Structure formats: structure tokens, C-alpha cells
Amino acid sequence: MSTEKASFLIDEQLVLVTSILDRIVPPEGKKPGAGQLGVAEYLDRVVGASARLKKLFTRGLAQVEITSHGQHSREFADLSAEQRDAVLSEVESAEPEFFEALVRQTYNGYYTDSSVLEQLGLEARPPQPRGYDVPAGDLSLLENVKKRGKVYRDV
């Protein structure tokens, strides 16, 4: 992933998010978990660019820690895998909008990483210019626009 400095999440939150991400997409065989892959930095950039997501993630991450301390009297990162899953299940019920955004952005970051794409047997490249066939459109629809002529000034 990126080596850019975090723009939204502080160091403690990056640790928390990394441990959450590895429960959403856990490591399996040679495939790294989302946390191990560095998706937390991707998520940080996405959340840092949106005031709505900043508010949502601030509230959601606080709820993860509150639930963790309420259920187990420990930080989320210090819990067992089963305990983490229980905490995340409760947070999903309490903060569904946060959890939905978290999962969506986790998948976005994970499944766009070139190493993951290669492990899935896909080429790590954009779909165009090679890739999907795009049928030719009906360009006759542009004739009225062309007949208008130039409708702008040269600067």
C-alpha cells in the first residue's frame, strides 16, 4: 500500500483499524489479511477525504472500543479472534451505517491491491484499453450538435 502519513487516523486508531480489518478479511493460506496488507492506510486516505466519513468513523471506532471494554475490559487489539468477532457483531447492530461503510471500504482497498489480484489469477491493470469489449454507439445522435456549429469563443 502507500507510505503516506495518515491524514485522519491517529496511531492508536491505526492499530485498532488494522486489527478490525484482519477480522473482516482474515489471512488465509498465502493471502494476507486486510490489516496485514496495509488497507488501514487506504481507509485512512478515503475517510480523511470526507467529512461525513470522518464523523461516521470517529463514532464507529469509539463504539468498537467502548464495546470491547464493556464486554471484556480490554482493548480490542488484545482480544482473541472469537472475542473480536463478538464485539464487531454488536457494533454492526449498534452502528450499521458505520459497519457497512467499513466493510465496503475494506473490500475496495483489499481487492484493488495488485498482489491480491495476482493471487486471484487476475491481471493487476485497469480493464481498458485491453479488456472489456465496448460496443460502438449510435453516433448519428450527435448530428444535431454538429449542425449547431461552434458555440464557444476561442480564448
C-alpha positions as CSV (number, residue, x, y, z in Angstrom):
1,M,0.0,0.0,0.0
2,S,1.1,3.6,0.5
3,T,3.8,5.1,2.6
4,E,2.0,8.4,3.0
5,K,1.4,9.7,6.6
6,A,-2.0,9.1,8.0
7,S,-4.4,12.0,7.4
8,F,-7.2,11.2,9.7
9,L,-6.5,8.2,12.0
10,I,-4.0,8.6,14.8
11,D,-1.5,5.9,15.6
12,E,-3.8,4.2,18.2
13,Q,-6.7,4.2,15.7
14,L,-4.5,2.7,13.0
15,V,-3.6,-0.2,15.4
16,L,-7.4,-0.6,16.1
17,V,-8.4,-0.4,12.4
18,T,-5.6,-2.9,11.4
19,S,-6.9,-5.5,13.9
20,I,-10.5,-4.9,12.8
21,L,-9.5,-5.3,9.1
22,D,-7.9,-8.7,9.8
23,R,-11.3,-9.9,11.1
24,I,-13.2,-8.6,8.1
25,V,-10.8,-10.2,5.6
26,P,-8.6,-12.6,7.7
27,P,-5.4,-14.1,6.4
28,E,-5.9,-17.4,4.6
29,G,-3.0,-19.5,3.3
30,K,-0.7,-17.3,1.4
31,K,-3.3,-14.5,1.1
32,P,-2.7,-11.7,3.7
33,G,-5.4,-10.3,5.8
34,A,-6.7,-6.8,5.0
35,G,-4.9,-5.5,8.1
36,Q,-1.6,-7.2,7.2
37,L,-1.8,-5.8,3.7
38,G,-2.0,-2.2,4.8
39,V,-5.6,-1.5,3.9
40,A,-5.8,0.7,7.1
41,E,-3.7,3.4,5.2
42,Y,-6.0,3.2,2.2
43,L,-9.0,3.5,4.5
44,D,-7.3,6.5,6.3
45,R,-7.0,8.3,2.9
46,V,-10.6,7.6,2.0
47,V,-12.1,8.6,5.3
48,G,-9.8,11.6,5.6
49,A,-11.2,13.0,2.3
50,S,-14.8,13.0,3.5
51,A,-16.3,15.0,6.4
52,R,-19.3,12.5,6.5
53,L,-17.0,9.5,6.8
54,K,-14.8,11.2,9.4
55,K,-17.8,11.7,11.6
56,L,-19.1,8.2,10.9
57,F,-15.7,6.5,11.6
58,T,-15.0,8.6,14.7
59,R,-18.2,7.4,16.2
60,G,-17.9,3.8,15.0
61,L,-14.3,3.3,16.1
62,A,-15.2,4.7,19.5
63,Q,-18.1,2.3,19.7
64,V,-15.7,-0.6,19.0
65,E,-13.5,0.3,21.9
66,I,-16.5,1.0,24.2
67,T,-18.0,-2.3,23.4
68,S,-14.6,-4.1,23.8
69,H,-14.1,-2.6,27.2
70,G,-17.7,-3.2,28.2
71,Q,-17.7,-6.9,27.2
72,H,-14.1,-7.8,28.1
73,S,-12.4,-4.9,30.0
74,R,-9.6,-4.9,27.4
75,E,-8.6,-3.1,24.2
76,F,-10.0,-4.6,21.0
77,A,-6.5,-5.4,19.7
78,D,-5.8,-7.5,22.8
79,L,-8.9,-9.7,22.4
80,S,-9.0,-13.3,20.9
81,A,-10.4,-13.8,17.4
82,E,-13.7,-15.0,18.9
83,Q,-14.0,-12.1,21.2
84,R,-13.2,-9.6,18.4
85,D,-15.9,-11.2,16.3
86,A,-18.4,-10.8,19.1
87,V,-17.5,-7.2,19.6
88,L,-17.8,-6.5,15.9
89,S,-21.2,-8.3,15.7
90,E,-22.5,-6.0,18.4
91,V,-21.1,-2.9,16.8
92,E,-22.6,-4.0,13.5
93,S,-26.0,-4.0,15.2
94,A,-25.4,-0.7,17.1
95,E,-23.8,1.2,14.2
96,P,-25.0,-0.3,10.9
97,E,-24.1,2.7,8.8
98,F,-20.5,2.7,10.1
99,F,-20.1,-1.0,9.7
100,E,-21.5,-1.0,6.1
101,A,-19.0,1.7,5.2
102,L,-16.2,0.0,6.9
103,V,-16.8,-3.3,5.1
104,R,-17.3,-1.6,1.7
105,Q,-14.1,0.4,2.0
106,T,-12.2,-2.6,3.3
107,Y,-13.2,-4.6,0.2
108,N,-12.3,-1.6,-2.0
109,G,-8.8,-1.4,-0.6
110,Y,-8.2,-5.1,-0.4
111,Y,-9.5,-6.2,-3.8
112,T,-7.8,-3.4,-5.7
113,D,-4.3,-4.3,-4.4
114,S,-2.2,-5.7,-7.2
115,S,-0.8,-8.5,-5.0
116,V,-4.3,-9.7,-4.2
117,L,-5.4,-9.5,-7.8
118,E,-2.4,-11.6,-8.9
119,Q,-3.2,-14.2,-6.2
120,L,-6.7,-14.4,-7.5
121,G,-5.3,-15.1,-11.0
122,L,-6.3,-11.7,-12.4
123,E,-4.1,-9.1,-14.1
124,A,-3.3,-6.2,-12.0
125,R,-4.3,-3.5,-14.5
126,P,-7.3,-1.3,-15.4
127,P,-9.9,-3.0,-17.6
128,Q,-9.2,-0.6,-20.5
129,P,-7.7,-0.3,-23.1
130,R,-7.5,-4.1,-23.2
131,G,-10.3,-5.9,-21.5
132,Y,-14.0,-5.4,-22.0
133,D,-15.5,-5.0,-25.4
134,V,-17.4,-1.8,-25.7
135,P,-20.0,-1.9,-28.5
136,A,-19.9,1.1,-30.9
137,G,-22.6,3.6,-30.1
138,D,-25.0,5.3,-32.4
139,L,-23.1,8.5,-33.3
140,S,-25.9,9.8,-35.6
141,L,-27.3,11.2,-32.4
142,L,-24.5,13.8,-32.5
143,E,-25.6,15.2,-35.9
144,N,-27.8,18.0,-34.3
145,V,-24.9,19.1,-32.1
146,K,-22.5,19.2,-35.1
147,K,-25.1,21.3,-37.1
148,R,-25.1,24.0,-34.4
149,G,-21.5,24.7,-35.2
150,K,-19.1,26.4,-32.8
151,V,-20.9,27.8,-29.7
152,Y,-17.9,28.8,-27.8
153,R,-15.2,31.5,-28.1
154,D,-11.5,30.9,-28.6
155,V,-9.6,32.2,-25.7
